[in-house]
């Protein structure tokens, strides 16, 4: 048997087993949610809004804060202006994390300690991994709690109400019950400093692309209510929740993932993030744009694959921006990208990309894509903490904000594309499909060719390599079976 024949045989076996296990994972998810009364999220009805609870709320303002250099000083500004209370929920934080890097450095612990002298400051953290399988370990989280509370009045609660091998992954800040920050940015430098600018200049530490949002208006009450459910379960303290007055003209909905049987206030769980994505993907007519750390949810990939097999229009496009190498799940993602590449028979509709930091056109290094953003047809926008994997859609606690606002979705797309295409916003005002074909595709292809030839990159955007690879399809479903409990 030749090496080529052997490779093809291995690939066919891997693909067959992977497809079979993937079907089992999806069936397991359906059985689980059917028992909980949530099966409808797999086949939602028409429309872009998830079913009520909480409902879409009009009267909000929502601003994208792209990358740490923009988001973190804005968070610092809101914290230092707090008048009555501050609540934070996070996967992990670093007490000595600097929120600002120009002028006086505002350090997270110092800011919170000062506020706690005048008002309640509550910090709700994941208690950490009980076994040293992934970070942060529980011993380290307890050390963080000591560092935050020793000599201060900061209240820190550690939430261990997790499914085995899963986490509390949301990144939320609520100030005075009036402003909320919802997104993907953790207030930590573990394992990499999140403070990076949108120019992504090459630096000694890895580059980091992320997105948060500043939310004002009635939907802030839904963020606070989510926090209150978790805080009461962990501490026994019931928090008063109010819904602020109108602060803008954007209708938004807070959607979440909460695994079942952990919180009295959500005993049957909540799986609205999955529903929100599936609704938007199935309603898409011209383009879907996704930024995410992972892409290996079988439900999401199946919906995207169906769009590529049966495009709603000849010029339909799917663009995904992912890390060149994820912290975990890399081969899972590449296997799923192979599914999408195979569905795009003539390579017209689908493009997978990543980004790099450059210095003087000579040195380049990957920029880690940690953002969790979805934009569909310049009509639907979501961002938050949820990755497109089984952890975020079924097993971790997560919070996203959704807006069905054409002006906001379009502005968000242009802001992000301006960064990735290194083009001023005024050059990106045209048809998004035409911009994908005339800018995204040629730039990404040229830069990946330069990388493969060992030449210096002249642009930060590049095609994601090995997208057509089908080998290791087996790993994603296996990971899902092990991690999904």
C-alpha positions in Angstrom: 0.0 0.0 0.0 1.4 3.4 -1.0 1.7 6.3 1.5 -1.0 8.1 -0.5 -3.4 5.2 -0.3 -2.7 4.7 3.4 -3.3 8.4 4.1 -6.6 8.3 2.2 -7.6 5.1 4.1 -6.8 6.7 7.5 -8.6 9.8 6.5 -11.8 7.9 5.4 -11.8 5.9 8.7 -11.2 9.1 10.7 -14.0 10.9 8.9 -16.4 8.1 9.2 -15.8 7.6 12.9 -15.8 11.3 13.5 -19.1 11.8 11.7 -20.6 8.9 13.7 -19.5 10.2 17.0 -20.6 13.7 16.1 -24.1 12.4 15.5 -24.0 10.8 18.9 -22.9 14.0 20.5 -25.7 15.9 18.8 -28.2 13.2 19.8 -27.0 13.4 23.4 -27.6 17.1 23.4 -31.1 16.7 22.1 -32.0 14.0 24.6 -30.6 16.1 27.5 -32.5 19.3 26.5 -35.7 17.4 25.7 -35.8 16.2 29.3 -35.4 19.8 30.4 -38.1 21.2 28.1 -35.6 23.0 25.9 -35.6 20.9 22.7 -37.2 23.8 20.8 -33.9 25.7 20.7 -32.6 23.3 18.1 -35.4 24.1 15.7 -36.6 27.6 16.6 -39.4 29.3 14.7 -39.0 32.3 12.4 -37.5 35.6 13.6 -34.2 36.8 15.0 -35.1 37.2 18.7 -34.8 34.3 21.1 -38.0 33.4 22.9 -38.7 35.6 25.9 -37.0 35.2 29.3 -35.6 37.8 29.3 -37.4 39.5 26.4 -35.9 41.9 23.9 -35.9 45.4 25.6 -36.0 48.7 23.7 -34.4 51.9 24.8 -30.7 50.9 25.2 -27.4 52.2 24.1 -24.8 49.6 23.0 -21.2 50.5 22.1 -18.6 48.0 20.8 -15.2 48.3 22.6 -12.7 46.6 20.3 -9.5 45.3 21.9 -8.1 45.9 25.4 -6.5 49.3 24.7 -10.0 50.6 24.1 -12.1 48.5 26.5 -10.0 48.4 29.6 -9.6 52.2 30.1 -13.4 52.6 29.5 -14.0 50.0 32.3 -11.7 51.8 34.6 -13.5 55.1 33.9 -16.9 53.5 34.8 -15.5 51.9 37.9 -13.8 55.0 39.3 -17.1 56.9 38.7 -19.2 54.4 40.6 -21.6 55.9 43.1 -23.5 53.0 44.8 -22.3 49.5 43.9 -20.1 47.4 41.7 -20.6 43.7 40.7 -18.1 41.6 38.7 -18.4 38.1 37.4 -15.5 36.5 35.7 -13.7 33.3 34.7 -10.5 34.6 36.4 -9.0 37.9 37.4 -5.5 39.1 38.3 -5.6 41.5 41.4 -2.6 43.4 40.1 -4.0 43.8 36.5 -3.5 47.3 35.2 -6.6 48.7 33.6 -4.7 51.7 32.1 -1.2 51.9 30.7 -0.8 55.6 30.1 -0.6 58.2 32.8 -1.2 56.9 36.3 -1.6 53.1 36.2 -5.0 52.1 37.7 -4.6 48.6 39.2 -7.7 46.5 39.6 -7.3 45.6 43.3 -6.5 49.2 44.2 -9.6 50.5 42.4 -11.9 48.0 43.9 -10.5 48.4 47.4 -11.0 52.1 47.2 -14.6 51.7 46.0 -15.3 49.1 48.7 -14.7 51.7 51.4 -17.8 53.5 50.2 -20.1 51.0 48.6 -20.7 47.2 48.2 -18.1 45.7 45.8 -18.9 42.1 44.9 -16.7 39.8 42.8 -18.0 36.4 41.7 -15.3 34.1 40.4 -15.2 30.5 39.1 -13.8 28.5 42.0 -11.3 27.0 39.7 -10.5 23.5 38.4 -10.7 20.9 41.3 -8.0 18.9 39.5 -4.9 20.3 37.7 -6.4 19.5 34.3 -6.8 23.1 33.2 -6.3 26.5 34.7 -6.8 28.2 37.0 -6.5 25.6 39.8 -8.6 26.1 42.9 -5.6 26.8 45.0 -4.6 29.7 42.8 -8.1 31.1 42.8 -8.2 31.0 46.6 -4.9 32.9 46.6 -6.5 35.5 44.3 -9.4 35.8 46.8 -7.0 36.4 49.7 -5.1 39.0 47.7 -8.4 40.8 47.0 -9.9 40.6 50.4 -6.9 41.0 52.8 -7.0 44.5 54.3 -10.0 45.5 52.1 -13.8 45.4 52.2 -14.1 43.7 48.8 -16.6 40.8 48.9 -15.3 37.8 46.9 -17.4 34.6 46.3 -16.1 31.5 44.6 -18.7 29.6 42.6 -18.1 25.8 42.4 -21.6 25.1 41.0 -20.1 23.8 37.7 -20.6 20.7 35.6 -17.6 18.4 35.7 -14.7 19.7 33.5 -16.5 23.0 32.9 -16.3 26.5 34.1 -18.1 29.8 34.8 -16.8 31.6 31.7 -18.8 34.9 31.5 -17.1 38.3 31.8 -19.5 40.8 33.3 -19.3 44.1 35.1 -22.3 46.1 36.4 -21.8 49.5 37.9 -24.6 51.3 39.9 -27.2 49.1 38.2 -26.9 51.6 35.2 -24.1 50.4 33.0 -22.9 46.9 32.2 -19.9 45.6 30.3 -20.6 42.4 28.5 -18.0 40.7 26.3 -15.0 38.4 26.1 -12.3 40.3 27.8 -11.0 38.8 31.1 -9.4 41.1 33.7 -6.3 39.0 33.9 -2.8 38.6 32.4 -3.1 34.8 32.7 -1.8 33.5 30.4 -1.4 36.6 28.2 -1.8 40.3 28.8 -5.2 41.3 27.3 -4.1 44.9 26.8 -3.4 45.1 23.1 -4.3 47.8 20.6 -6.2 47.5 17.3 -3.0 48.1 15.3 -1.6 44.9 16.8 2.0 45.9 16.5 4.4 43.0 17.1 5.4 42.8 20.7 7.2 40.4 23.0 4.0 38.9 24.3 1.4 37.4 22.0 -1.1 39.8 20.4 -4.7 39.6 21.6 -7.8 40.5 19.7 -11.0 40.8 21.8 -14.3 42.6 22.0 -16.5 43.9 24.8 -19.5 46.1 24.9 -20.8 49.0 27.1 -24.5 48.6 27.6 -26.8 51.2 29.2 -30.6 51.1 29.5 -33.2 48.5 30.6 -31.2 45.5 29.4 -28.7 46.3 32.2 -31.3 45.0 34.6 -31.2 41.6 32.9 -27.4 41.4 33.3 -27.8 42.3 37.0 -30.6 39.7 37.4 -28.3 37.0 35.9 -25.6 37.9 38.4 -28.1 38.0 41.2 -29.2 34.4 40.5 -25.6 33.1 40.8 -24.7 35.4 43.8 -27.6 34.2 45.8 -26.9 30.5 45.2 -23.3 30.9 46.3 -23.6 33.4 49.2 -27.3 33.3 50.3 -27.6 37.0 49.8 -30.5 38.2 47.7 -29.6 41.3 45.6 -32.1 44.0 44.6 -32.4 44.3 40.9 -33.8 47.3 39.1 -34.3 48.0 35.4 -32.9 51.4 34.3 -34.7 54.0 32.3 -34.3 54.5 28.6 -30.8 55.3 27.6 -30.9 55.0 23.8 -32.8 53.7 20.8 -31.3 50.2 20.4 -33.4 47.1 21.2 -31.3 44.4 22.8 -31.7 41.0 24.4 -29.5 39.3 27.0 -29.1 35.6 26.2 -27.3 33.1 28.4 -26.1 29.6 28.9 -26.7 28.1 32.4 -26.4 24.4 32.9 -29.3 22.7 34.6 -29.7 21.8 38.3 -27.2 24.2 39.7 -29.2 27.4 40.5 -32.6 27.6 42.1 -33.4 30.6 39.9 -32.7 28.6 36.7 -33.2 25.0 37.7 -33.9 23.7 34.2 -31.0 25.7 32.8 -30.9 28.3 30.0 -29.7 27.7 26.5 -30.6 30.9 24.7 -27.2 31.6 23.2 -27.4 28.4 21.1 -31.0 29.4 20.0 -29.9 32.9 19.1 -27.1 31.7 16.8 -29.2 29.1 15.2 -32.0 31.6 14.5 -29.6 34.1 12.9 -27.8 31.5 10.8 -31.0 30.1 9.4 -32.4 33.5 8.7 -29.2 34.6 6.9 -29.6 35.7 3.3 -26.4 37.4 2.1 -23.5 36.9 4.6 -22.5 35.6 8.0 -19.4 36.9 9.7 -18.1 35.2 12.8 -15.2 36.0 15.1 -14.5 33.2 17.7 -11.9 31.4 19.6 -13.4 28.0 18.6 -15.7 26.6 16.0 -16.5 23.0 16.8 -20.1 22.9 17.9 -21.8 20.2 15.8 -25.1 22.1 15.9 -23.6 25.4 14.7 -21.4 23.7 12.0 -24.4 21.7 10.7 -26.4 24.9 10.3 -23.4 26.6 8.5 -22.9 23.6 6.3 -26.5 23.6 5.3 -26.1 27.3 4.3 -23.1 26.4 2.1 -24.8 23.4 0.5 -28.0 25.4 -0.2 -26.9 29.0 -0.4 -29.9 31.4 -0.1 -28.4 33.5 -2.9 -25.6 33.1 -5.5 -23.5 35.7 -3.7 -23.9 34.3 -0.2 -20.7 34.5 1.9 -19.5 33.0 5.2 -16.4 34.5 6.7 -14.9 33.2 10.0 -12.0 34.8 11.9 -10.2 32.3 14.2 -6.9 31.9 16.0 -4.2 30.4 13.9 -3.7 27.9 16.8 -6.3 27.8 19.6 -5.3 27.1 23.2 -7.3 23.9 23.0 -9.6 22.3 20.4 -7.4 23.4 17.5 -7.7 20.1 15.6 -11.4 20.0 16.4 -11.8 23.4 14.8 -9.7 22.4 11.7 -11.7 19.3 11.3 -15.0 21.2 11.4 -13.6 23.8 9.0 -12.9 20.8 6.7 -16.6 20.0 6.8 -17.4 23.6 5.7 -14.7 23.7 3.0 -16.1 20.4 1.6 -19.6 21.9 1.5 -18.4 24.9 -0.5 -17.8 22.8 -3.6 -16.4 25.6 -5.8 -14.7 27.6 -3.0 -16.9 30.6 -3.6 -18.9 31.0 -0.5 -16.6 30.2 2.5 -13.4 31.9 3.8 -11.5 31.1 7.0 -8.9 33.6 8.2 -6.7 34.6 11.0 -4.6 37.7 11.9 -1.0 38.4 12.7 1.0 41.2 14.4 3.8 42.7 12.2 6.8 44.9 12.9 8.3 46.9 10.0 7.0 44.2 7.6 9.7 41.8 8.7 8.6 40.0 12.0 5.2 38.5 12.3 3.5 36.5 15.0 -0.1 35.2 15.4 -2.6 37.5 17.1 -4.8 35.3 19.3 -8.5 35.8 18.3 -10.4 35.7 21.6 -13.4 37.7 20.4 -16.9 36.1 20.3 -18.8 38.1 17.7 -21.5 37.3 15.1 -22.9 39.6 12.5 -25.6 38.5 9.9 -26.7 40.5 6.9 -25.9 43.8 8.7 -29.1 43.2 10.7 -28.2 40.9 13.6 -25.3 41.3 16.0 -24.2 39.3 19.0 -21.2 39.5 21.2 -20.3 38.2 24.7 -18.4 35.4 26.3 -19.7 32.4 24.4 -17.4 30.4 22.2 -18.9 28.2 19.4 -18.3 25.0 21.2 -20.2 22.6 23.4 -18.7 24.1 26.6 -20.2 27.6 25.9 -23.5 26.5 24.4 -24.4 23.7 26.8 -22.1 23.5 29.9 -20.4 26.7 31.0 -22.2 29.8 32.3 -22.1 32.4 29.6 -23.7 35.7 28.7 -24.1 37.4 25.3 -26.0 40.5 24.2 -28.0 40.4 21.0 -29.1 43.4 18.9 -31.3 43.4 15.8 -30.4 46.9 14.8 -29.2 47.5 11.2 -27.2 50.7 11.9 -25.5 49.1 14.9 -24.7 45.8 13.1 -23.3 47.6 10.1 -21.2 50.0 12.2 -19.8 47.0 14.2 -18.9 45.2 11.0 -17.2 48.2 9.5 -15.3 48.8 12.7 -14.0 45.3 12.8 -13.3 45.0 9.1 -11.4 48.3 9.2 -9.0 46.8 11.7 -8.5 43.4 10.0 -8.3 44.8 6.4 -6.1 47.8 7.5 -8.5 50.2 5.7 -10.2 53.4 6.8 -13.9 53.0 7.5 -14.8 55.3 4.6 -13.3 52.7 2.2 -15.7 50.0 3.6 -19.0 51.6 3.1 -20.0 49.5 0.1 -21.7 46.1 -0.4 -20.2 43.7 2.2 -20.2 40.8 -0.2 -18.3 42.9 -2.8 -15.8 43.8 0.0 -15.3 40.1 0.9 -14.6 39.2 -2.7 -12.4 42.2 -3.6 -10.5 42.6 -0.3 -10.8 39.7 2.1 -10.2 36.9 -0.4 -7.2 38.3 -2.3 -5.4 39.7 0.8 -5.9 36.6 2.8 -4.7 34.4 -0.1 -1.7 36.5 -0.9 -0.5 36.7 2.7 -0.9 33.0 3.3 1.1 32.3 0.1 3.8 34.6 1.4 3.9 32.8 4.7 4.2 29.4 3.0 7.0 30.7 0.8 8.9 32.0 3.9 8.4 35.6 2.9 7.6 38.5 5.2 3.9 39.4 5.5 2.8 42.8 4.1 -0.6 42.6 5.8 -2.0 41.2 9.1 -4.8 39.2 7.5 -4.1 35.6 6.2 -6.0 32.6 5.2 -6.2 30.0 8.0 -3.9 27.1 6.9 -5.0 23.5 6.6 -8.7 24.4 6.4 -9.4 21.5 4.0 -7.8 19.0 6.4 -10.2 16.2 7.3 -7.8 14.2 9.4 -8.5 14.4 13.2 -12.2 14.9 12.7 -12.5 12.3 15.4 -11.0 14.5 18.1 -13.9 17.1 18.3 -16.7 14.6 18.9 -14.5 12.6 21.4 -13.8 15.9 23.3 -17.5 16.6 23.3 -18.4 13.2 24.7 -15.8 13.5 27.4 -16.5 17.1 28.4 -20.3 17.1 28.1 -20.8 14.8 31.1 
